[in-house]
Amino acid sequence: MEKTKSKSTTYSSTTKKNQGNGNGKTNGSGDSGQSSLMEKFFVDELKDIYWAEKHLLKALPKMEKAATSEELKESFTDHLEVTREHVTRLEEAFEIMGKKPQAKKCEAMEGLTKEAEGIIEDTEEGSMTRDAALIMAAQKVEHYEIATYGGLKQLAKTLGKADLSDLFNQTLTEEKHL
């Protein structure tokens, strides 16, 4: 198995006896190594979304300020409040895992927020074009968050951590309604 890069972390290949044989099962006697790799990946993704949500706390006020319509401004303000709750919930997830809350730069969220900044620069202030572009940028952020929380929910379930799965399901439901 080749080495795989996921964001800035490199996951090295497992030993031959733990490598997959193509049918979804591992060769060898156990999967405790796989479970520990899965948990490491889970925590890494938790750090990633923690950074993303904290970064969003800085980006949303800029988007709110750039919006034209009062309805859109209010939507960004509401999203900011919900994002604060998500950060708190992620800190709770770290606590459940027995880990200190730690952020790892999320390249995806950085790119999405840079795109939003570009929209602000490239569109006319006070225009509906800017508002439409900001809505599209916000939707891209939401889709990223939905994908991440959906994945974390399933990983937690796979790892036998029902409490975390429920926690992420709560956030996932909120993200789908933003």
C-alpha positions as CSV (number, residue, x, y, z in Angstrom):
1,M,0.0,0.0,0.0
2,E,1.4,3.4,-0.9
3,K,1.7,6.2,1.6
4,T,-1.4,8.4,1.6
5,K,-1.4,12.2,2.4
6,S,-4.5,13.5,4.1
7,K,-4.4,17.2,4.6
8,S,-1.0,17.8,6.3
9,T,-0.8,14.4,8.0
10,T,0.9,11.4,6.4
11,Y,-0.5,8.0,7.3
12,S,2.1,5.4,6.8
13,S,1.3,2.0,5.3
14,T,0.3,-0.7,7.6
15,T,2.2,-4.0,7.9
16,K,1.4,-6.7,5.3
17,K,-0.7,-8.7,7.7
18,N,-3.0,-5.7,8.3
19,Q,-3.4,-4.5,4.7
20,G,-6.7,-4.9,3.1
21,N,-7.1,-7.9,0.7
22,G,-9.6,-6.2,-1.5
23,N,-12.8,-7.7,0.0
24,G,-13.1,-5.1,2.8
25,K,-11.4,-7.4,5.4
26,T,-8.0,-7.4,6.8
27,N,-5.5,-10.1,6.5
28,G,-4.0,-11.5,9.6
29,S,-5.3,-12.1,13.1
30,G,-6.8,-8.8,14.2
31,D,-7.8,-5.3,13.4
32,S,-6.6,-3.5,16.5
33,G,-4.0,-1.7,14.4
34,Q,-6.7,-0.6,12.0
35,S,-8.9,0.6,14.9
36,S,-6.1,2.6,16.3
37,L,-5.4,4.1,12.8
38,M,-9.1,4.9,12.5
39,E,-9.1,6.6,15.9
40,K,-6.0,8.6,14.9
41,F,-7.8,9.7,11.7
42,F,-10.9,10.5,13.6
43,V,-9.0,12.8,16.0
44,D,-7.2,14.4,13.1
45,E,-10.5,15.2,11.4
46,L,-11.8,16.6,14.7
47,K,-8.8,19.0,14.9
48,D,-9.4,20.0,11.2
49,I,-13.1,20.9,11.7
50,Y,-12.3,22.6,15.0
51,W,-9.9,24.9,13.1
52,A,-12.5,25.4,10.3
53,E,-15.2,26.4,12.7
54,K,-12.9,28.8,14.6
55,H,-11.8,30.3,11.3
56,L,-15.4,30.7,10.3
57,L,-16.0,32.8,13.4
58,K,-13.6,35.3,11.8
59,A,-15.0,35.1,8.3
60,L,-18.7,35.4,9.0
61,P,-18.6,39.0,10.3
62,K,-16.8,40.0,7.2
63,M,-19.4,38.4,5.0
64,E,-22.2,40.0,7.1
65,K,-20.6,43.4,6.7
66,A,-20.3,42.9,2.9
67,A,-23.9,41.8,2.4
68,T,-26.4,44.2,1.0
69,S,-29.8,42.9,2.1
70,E,-30.8,43.0,5.7
71,E,-32.1,39.5,5.5
72,L,-28.7,38.2,4.3
73,K,-26.9,40.2,7.0
74,E,-29.2,38.7,9.6
75,S,-28.6,35.2,8.2
76,F,-24.8,35.6,8.6
77,T,-25.3,36.9,12.2
78,D,-27.5,33.9,13.0
79,H,-24.9,31.6,11.5
80,L,-22.2,33.1,13.6
81,E,-24.2,32.3,16.8
82,V,-24.7,28.7,15.6
83,T,-21.0,28.4,14.8
84,R,-20.1,29.4,18.3
85,E,-22.3,26.6,19.6
86,H,-20.5,24.2,17.2
87,V,-17.1,25.2,18.5
88,T,-18.4,24.5,22.0
89,R,-19.7,21.1,20.9
90,L,-16.4,20.3,19.3
91,E,-14.6,21.1,22.6
92,E,-17.1,18.7,24.3
93,A,-16.1,16.0,21.7
94,F,-12.4,16.5,22.5
95,E,-13.3,16.1,26.2
96,I,-15.2,12.9,25.6
97,M,-12.1,11.6,23.7
98,G,-9.9,12.6,26.6
99,K,-8.0,15.1,24.4
100,K,-7.2,18.7,24.8
101,P,-9.0,20.8,22.1
102,Q,-6.5,21.4,19.4
103,A,-6.9,22.9,15.9
104,K,-5.1,21.8,12.8
105,K,-5.2,24.1,9.8
106,C,-8.0,23.2,7.5
107,E,-6.9,23.9,3.9
108,A,-10.4,23.5,2.6
109,M,-12.0,26.1,4.8
110,E,-9.1,28.4,4.3
111,G,-9.7,28.1,0.5
112,L,-13.5,28.6,0.9
113,T,-13.1,31.7,3.0
114,K,-10.5,33.1,0.6
115,E,-13.0,32.6,-2.2
116,A,-15.5,34.6,-0.2
117,E,-13.0,37.4,0.3
118,G,-12.4,37.4,-3.5
119,I,-16.1,37.7,-4.1
120,I,-16.2,40.7,-1.8
121,E,-13.3,42.3,-3.7
122,D,-14.6,41.4,-7.2
123,T,-18.3,42.5,-6.8
124,E,-19.8,45.9,-6.5
125,E,-20.7,47.1,-3.0
126,G,-24.4,47.3,-2.4
127,S,-25.3,45.0,-5.4
128,M,-27.5,42.0,-5.5
129,T,-24.7,40.3,-7.5
130,R,-22.6,40.5,-4.4
131,D,-25.4,39.1,-2.3
132,A,-26.0,36.2,-4.7
133,A,-22.2,35.4,-4.8
134,L,-22.0,35.5,-1.0
135,I,-24.9,33.1,-0.7
136,M,-23.1,30.7,-3.1
137,A,-19.9,31.0,-1.0
138,A,-21.8,30.3,2.2
139,Q,-23.5,27.3,0.6
140,K,-20.1,25.9,-0.3
141,V,-19.0,26.3,3.3
142,E,-22.2,24.5,4.5
143,H,-21.6,21.6,2.1
144,Y,-18.1,21.2,3.4
145,E,-19.3,21.2,7.0
146,I,-22.2,18.8,6.2
147,A,-19.7,16.4,4.6
148,T,-17.3,16.6,7.5
149,Y,-19.9,16.2,10.2
150,G,-21.6,13.3,8.4
151,G,-18.2,11.6,8.1
152,L,-17.4,12.2,11.8
153,K,-20.8,10.9,12.8
154,Q,-20.2,7.7,10.9
155,L,-16.6,7.3,12.1
156,A,-17.7,7.8,15.7
157,K,-20.4,5.1,15.2
158,T,-17.8,2.8,13.6
159,L,-15.5,3.3,16.6
160,G,-18.3,2.4,19.0
161,K,-18.6,6.0,20.3
162,A,-22.4,6.5,20.3
163,D,-22.2,9.6,22.4
164,L,-20.0,11.3,19.9
165,S,-22.1,10.0,17.0
166,D,-25.1,11.6,18.6
167,L,-23.2,14.9,19.2
168,F,-22.2,15.1,15.6
169,N,-25.7,14.2,14.4
170,Q,-27.0,17.2,16.3
171,T,-24.5,19.5,14.5
172,L,-25.2,17.8,11.2
173,T,-28.9,18.5,11.6
174,E,-28.2,22.1,12.4
175,E,-25.8,22.5,9.4
176,K,-28.4,21.1,7.0
177,H,-30.9,23.8,8.2
178,L,-28.6,26.8,7.9
